[in-house]
Amino acid sequence: MTLLALGINHKTASVAVRERLAISPSLMEDALQGVCQFAQLDEIAILSTCNRTEIYCSAERNSQSQVLEWLSDFQSLPLDEIKDSLYSYTDQAAISHMMRVACGLDSLVLGEPQILGQLKSSYAVSQQQNLVKGELGQLFQQTFAVAKKVRTDTAIGENPVSVAYAAVSLAQHIFSDLADSRALLIGAGETIELVARHLVNAGVKDICVANRTLDRAQQLAANFSGEAILLGDIPEYLPKADIVIASTASQLPILGKGAVESALSKRKHQPMFMIDIAVPRDIEVEVNELDDVYLYTVDDLQQVIQENQQSRRVAALEAEEIIELGVEKFVKAQRSRNVVSTLTNLRKQVETLRDEEMANALKNLAKGEDAEKVIAEMARRLTNKVLHHPTIQLRKASAEGRTEVTELVEEIFQLPSAQDAND
């Protein structure tokens, strides 16, 4: 079996492509079952965030084309459009890629911690369906251990640098004093919570959280002495908002051009700053056509992020060394596991020969034959049987000039080398 990692991310695909390939949490179980049946997989996990959609699986080498065919059909996206943005890794490269993703080294924000939690969530979903029970499951466990070591032993997580932090930093460039600004946050997930924290730290005092369920919005808003509303109440509140930051799991836009246009009219065209962190997008792209609106997507945040991640580059080099050792450890462990079945079969074969010769010897002893002769004959016959097939294969390899076989046998059985014997 081969470990396979394939997908797209912010480096290879635009937000337009990423949002079409994004798999929502509500569809994840169906997706996992679907790809397993279509590509005949035993182990698989899917990671889908605003910046990447990746599939990890343990499969036959020819399974990649089947996985891609399933993905194209499941997302109703032509295969040619996917292939242009796709990357894929196998075996050791796949192991390294997963570990780099978990440590935040492949993220839009270098070293961001949220991706590890997202990877753990994808593992948990697959684990619930018994889809990470072997080699892939072992890889996830080793990956989590490596990520923990990177967080503990390096400064990769120091200095707040994330999409949420970058969004607030950009707002600070637009507004000279955030203390006088009102913020409307659409969604109530982890990213929005981070945005709220950064806004409060930047001086924002008036925060409103809009969410599909009011309870969750109220829980989050209470942490920041804010207001909570339902998504349906956004048009009413929107004219009050100077800053709008959206990050939900909705498959359709929540905020349309008409609602923003109406809000601008009520605001007498006082500028509004909007950031759409979600993939698929929460704010219609046509909103960008309106005057007095500064609309940014996750891709637009990249420049801000690059300015804040320099301090993590040295730590990233240290993290790469830890990952390299982690990959090496995992590969060695897997090789050790792979030889277990061979050793078991070897022992079983030799024990079968032993039992056959012992049974034969006991029969001869029962007939009254000389014990010393019986034991000597048993030892001779057992030795010949054990060495019969190895002898044939060694002679064949020698005739073919495959000296590495002879050298391997000498190493395994601690024999003097042929060269030493000739000296």
C-alpha positions in Angstrom: 0.0 0.0 0.0 1.0 3.6 -0.7 0.5 6.7 1.5 -1.0 9.4 -0.7 -1.7 13.1 -0.1 -3.3 15.2 -2.8 -5.2 18.5 -3.0 -5.1 22.2 -3.6 -4.2 25.2 -1.4 -3.8 29.0 -1.4 -0.5 28.6 -3.3 -1.9 26.7 -6.2 -5.5 27.8 -6.5 -7.5 31.0 -6.4 -10.2 31.5 -3.9 -12.7 30.9 -6.7 -11.4 27.4 -7.3 -10.9 26.7 -3.6 -14.5 27.6 -2.7 -15.8 25.2 -5.4 -13.7 22.3 -4.0 -14.4 23.1 -0.3 -16.3 20.3 1.5 -18.6 21.5 4.3 -18.7 19.7 7.6 -22.3 18.6 7.0 -21.2 16.7 3.8 -17.9 15.3 5.1 -19.2 11.9 6.2 -21.0 11.4 2.8 -17.8 12.5 1.1 -15.6 10.0 3.0 -18.0 7.1 2.4 -18.4 8.1 -1.3 -14.7 8.2 -2.1 -14.0 5.0 -0.2 -16.6 3.1 -2.2 -15.6 4.7 -5.5 -11.8 4.2 -5.2 -12.0 1.1 -2.9 -10.1 2.6 -0.1 -9.8 1.4 3.5 -8.1 4.4 5.0 -8.9 8.1 4.3 -9.2 11.5 5.8 -10.2 14.8 4.2 -9.0 18.2 5.4 -11.1 21.1 4.0 -10.4 24.7 5.2 -10.7 28.1 3.7 -7.1 27.7 2.3 -7.0 24.1 1.3 -8.8 20.9 0.5 -6.6 17.8 0.9 -7.2 14.1 0.8 -5.0 11.7 2.7 -5.3 8.0 2.1 -3.6 4.6 2.2 -4.1 3.2 -1.3 -2.8 1.3 -4.3 -0.5 3.4 -6.5 -3.1 3.6 -9.2 -5.8 5.0 -6.9 -4.9 8.6 -7.5 -6.8 8.9 -10.7 -9.9 7.3 -9.1 -9.8 9.7 -6.2 -9.6 12.7 -8.6 -12.4 11.3 -10.7 -14.6 11.1 -7.5 -13.6 14.6 -6.4 -14.5 16.0 -9.8 -17.9 14.3 -9.8 -18.7 15.0 -6.1 -18.0 18.8 -6.5 -19.3 19.0 -10.1 -16.1 20.5 -11.3 -14.3 19.5 -14.5 -11.2 17.4 -14.0 -9.1 19.7 -16.1 -9.8 22.7 -13.8 -8.7 20.6 -10.8 -5.5 19.3 -12.4 -4.2 22.8 -13.1 -4.2 23.5 -9.3 -3.4 20.0 -8.0 -0.4 18.7 -6.1 0.2 15.1 -5.0 2.7 13.3 -2.8 3.3 9.7 -2.1 5.0 7.8 0.7 7.8 9.7 2.4 6.9 13.0 0.6 3.3 12.5 1.7 4.4 12.0 5.3 6.5 15.1 5.2 3.7 17.1 3.7 1.2 16.2 6.4 3.7 17.1 9.1 4.5 20.4 7.5 0.7 21.2 7.2 0.2 20.2 10.9 3.0 22.5 12.0 1.7 25.5 10.0 4.7 25.5 7.7 2.5 25.2 4.6 -0.1 27.8 5.8 -0.9 31.2 4.4 0.2 32.5 7.9 3.5 30.8 8.7 3.2 28.7 11.9 -0.5 29.5 12.5 -1.9 27.1 15.1 -5.5 26.7 13.9 -4.6 24.2 11.2 -3.5 21.6 13.8 -6.9 21.7 15.4 -8.5 21.4 11.9 -6.4 18.4 11.1 -7.3 16.8 14.4 -10.9 17.3 13.6 -10.6 15.7 10.2 -8.9 12.7 11.9 -11.7 12.5 14.4 -14.4 12.4 11.8 -12.5 9.6 9.9 -11.8 7.7 13.2 -15.5 7.7 14.0 -16.1 5.9 10.7 -13.2 3.5 11.3 -11.3 4.9 8.3 -7.9 5.5 10.0 -7.3 2.2 11.6 -3.8 1.2 10.1 -0.9 3.0 8.6 -2.7 6.3 8.0 -3.9 6.3 11.6 -0.3 5.7 12.8 0.8 8.6 10.5 -1.7 11.0 12.1 -0.5 10.0 15.6 3.1 10.6 14.7 2.2 13.9 13.0 0.4 15.2 16.1 3.5 14.2 18.2 5.8 16.1 15.8 3.5 19.2 15.8 3.5 19.2 19.6 7.3 19.0 19.7 7.6 21.9 17.2 5.2 24.0 19.3 7.1 23.2 22.5 10.7 23.4 21.2 10.6 26.3 18.8 9.2 29.9 18.7 7.0 29.1 15.7 3.9 30.1 17.7 5.2 33.3 19.2 3.9 36.7 18.1 0.2 36.7 17.1 0.2 36.2 13.3 -2.9 34.7 11.8 -5.6 35.5 9.2 -7.6 37.0 12.1 -4.7 39.1 13.2 -3.9 40.2 9.6 -7.6 41.2 9.1 -7.5 43.5 12.1 -4.1 44.9 11.1 -5.5 45.8 7.8 -8.4 47.6 9.5 -5.9 49.6 11.5 -4.5 50.8 8.2 -7.9 52.0 7.0 -9.1 53.6 10.3 -6.8 55.9 12.2 -8.5 55.1 15.5 -10.4 51.8 15.9 -11.8 52.9 19.3 -14.5 54.9 17.5 -15.4 52.0 15.1 -18.3 49.6 15.3 -17.6 46.0 14.1 -20.1 43.5 12.8 -18.7 39.9 12.9 -20.6 37.4 10.8 -20.2 33.8 12.1 -19.3 32.5 15.5 -16.5 30.0 14.9 -12.9 30.0 16.1 -11.7 32.4 13.4 -14.3 35.0 14.3 -13.5 34.6 18.0 -9.9 35.4 17.2 -10.9 38.4 15.2 -13.0 39.6 18.1 -10.0 39.3 20.5 -7.7 41.2 18.2 -10.3 43.9 17.6 -10.8 44.4 21.4 -7.0 44.5 21.8 -6.9 47.1 19.1 -9.4 49.3 20.9 -12.7 48.4 19.4 -15.5 48.7 22.1 -18.6 48.1 20.0 -18.9 44.5 18.6 -22.0 42.8 17.2 -21.9 39.0 16.4 -24.4 37.7 13.8 -24.9 33.9 13.5 -27.3 31.3 12.3 -28.1 30.3 15.9 -28.6 33.0 18.4 -27.3 31.0 21.4 -23.8 30.6 19.9 -23.7 34.3 18.9 -24.7 35.3 22.5 -22.1 33.1 24.0 -19.3 34.7 21.9 -20.6 38.2 22.2 -20.8 37.9 25.9 -17.0 37.4 26.1 -16.5 40.9 24.6 -19.5 42.7 26.1 -21.0 42.7 22.6 -24.4 42.4 21.0 -25.8 39.2 19.3 -28.2 39.0 16.4 -29.4 36.4 13.9 -28.2 36.4 10.3 -31.6 37.6 9.2 -31.1 40.8 11.3 -27.9 41.8 9.4 -29.7 44.3 7.0 -31.1 46.2 10.0 -27.7 46.4 11.8 -25.5 46.9 8.7 -25.8 50.7 8.5 -24.2 51.0 11.9 -21.2 48.9 11.0 -17.9 50.5 10.1 -16.1 47.1 10.0 -17.6 43.9 8.7 -15.7 40.6 8.9 -17.3 37.4 7.8 -16.3 33.8 8.3 -19.0 31.1 8.2 -19.4 27.7 6.7 -22.3 28.8 4.5 -22.3 27.4 0.9 -24.0 30.6 -0.3 -23.3 34.3 0.2 -24.8 35.8 3.3 -24.3 39.5 2.4 -25.4 40.7 -1.0 -24.8 43.8 -3.0 -28.3 45.2 -2.5 -28.1 45.0 1.3 -24.7 46.8 1.3 -25.9 49.4 -1.2 -28.9 50.1 1.1 -26.7 50.4 4.1 -24.3 52.8 2.4 -27.3 55.0 1.5 -28.4 55.1 5.2 -24.8 55.9 6.2 -24.7 58.7 3.7 -21.9 56.9 2.0 -19.6 56.9 5.0 -16.9 54.2 4.1 -17.3 50.6 5.2 -14.4 48.2 5.6 -15.2 44.5 4.8 -13.1 41.4 5.0 -14.5 38.0 3.7 -12.4 35.3 5.3 -14.8 32.5 4.3 -14.4 30.0 1.5 -16.9 29.7 -0.1 -17.3 33.5 0.2 -19.9 35.0 2.5 -20.0 38.4 0.8 -21.0 38.7 -2.9 -18.0 39.6 -5.1 -20.2 42.3 -6.7 -20.0 44.3 -3.5 -16.6 45.3 -4.5 -18.1 47.4 -7.3 -19.7 49.8 -4.8 -18.0 53.1 -4.0 -17.1 53.7 -0.4 -16.6 50.0 0.3 -13.2 48.4 0.9 -13.7 44.7 0.4 -10.9 42.2 0.9 -10.7 38.4 0.7 -8.3 36.0 2.3 -6.0 36.3 -0.7 -5.8 40.0 -0.2 -4.5 39.5 3.3 -1.3 37.9 2.1 0.8 41.0 1.9 -0.2 42.0 5.5 0.7 38.5 6.6 4.1 38.4 5.0 5.0 41.6 6.9 4.3 39.9 10.2 5.8 36.5 9.7 9.5 37.3 9.4 10.0 36.6 13.1 8.9 33.0 12.5 11.3 32.1 9.7 14.2 31.0 12.0 11.8 28.9 14.0 10.5 27.4 10.8 14.0 26.2 9.9 14.2 24.5 13.3 10.7 23.0 12.8 11.9 21.6 9.4 14.7 19.7 11.2 12.2 18.3 13.8 9.9 17.2 10.9 12.8 15.5 9.1 13.6 13.5 12.2 9.8 12.7 12.6 9.6 11.5 9.0 12.7 9.3 9.5 11.3 7.9 12.7 7.9 7.0 11.1 9.5 5.4 8.1 11.8 3.3 10.2 8.8 2.2 12.4 6.8 1.3 9.4 9.6 -0.8 7.9 9.9 -2.6 11.2 6.2 -3.4 11.2 6.4 -4.5 7.6 9.0 -7.2 8.4 7.0 -8.7 11.2 4.9 -10.8 8.8 8.0 -12.0 7.0 9.6 -13.0 10.3 6.4 -14.8 11.4 6.2 -16.8 8.2 9.9 -17.7 8.4 9.6 -18.9 12.0 6.4 -20.8 11.1 8.1 -22.6 8.2 11.2 -23.6 10.2 9.0 -24.8 13.1 7.0 -26.9 10.7 10.1 -28.6 9.4 11.3 -29.1 13.0 8.0 -30.7 14.1 8.1 -33.0 11.1 11.6 -34.2 11.8 10.9 -34.6 15.5 7.9 -36.7 14.8 9.9 -38.9 12.4 12.7 -39.2 15.0 10.3 -40.2 17.8 8.9 -42.9 15.6 12.4 -44.3 15.0 13.2 -44.2 18.7 9.9 -46.0 19.4 11.1 -48.8 17.0 14.2 -49.2 19.2 16.7 -47.6 16.8 20.0 -46.2 18.3 19.2 -42.9 19.9 22.5 -41.2 18.9 22.0 -42.2 15.2 18.4 -41.0 15.3 19.4 -37.6 16.7 22.2 -37.2 14.2 20.0 -38.1 11.3 17.3 -35.7 12.5 19.8 -32.9 12.7 21.2 -33.7 9.2 17.8 -33.8 7.6 16.6 -30.6 9.4 19.7 -28.7 8.3 19.3 -29.8 4.7 15.6 -28.9 4.6 16.2 -25.5 6.2 19.0 -24.6 3.8 17.5 -26.2 0.6 15.7 -23.2 -0.9 18.2 -20.6 0.3 21.0 -22.6 -1.3 19.2 -22.7 -4.6 18.4 -19.0 -4.6 22.0 -18.1 -3.6 23.4 -20.1 -6.5 21.0 -18.6 -8.9 21.8 -15.0 -7.7 25.5 -15.7 -7.9 25.2 -17.0 -11.5 23.3 -13.8 -12.4 26.0 -11.7 -10.8 23.8 -10.4 -8.0 26.5 -10.2 -5.4 24.3 -8.0 -3.2 22.3 -11.1 -2.3 25.4 -13.0 -1.1 26.5 -9.9 0.9 23.0 -9.6 2.5 23.1 -13.3 3.6 26.6 -12.8 5.0 25.2 -9.8 7.0 22.1 -11.6 8.2 23.9 -14.7 9.4 27.1 -13.0 10.5 29.2 -15.1 8.1 32.8 -14.3 7.0 32.7 -12.6 3.6 33.7 -14.6 0.5 36.7 -12.2 0.2 37.9 -13.0 3.7 37.4 -16.7 3.1 39.7 -16.5 0.0 42.5 -14.6 1.8 
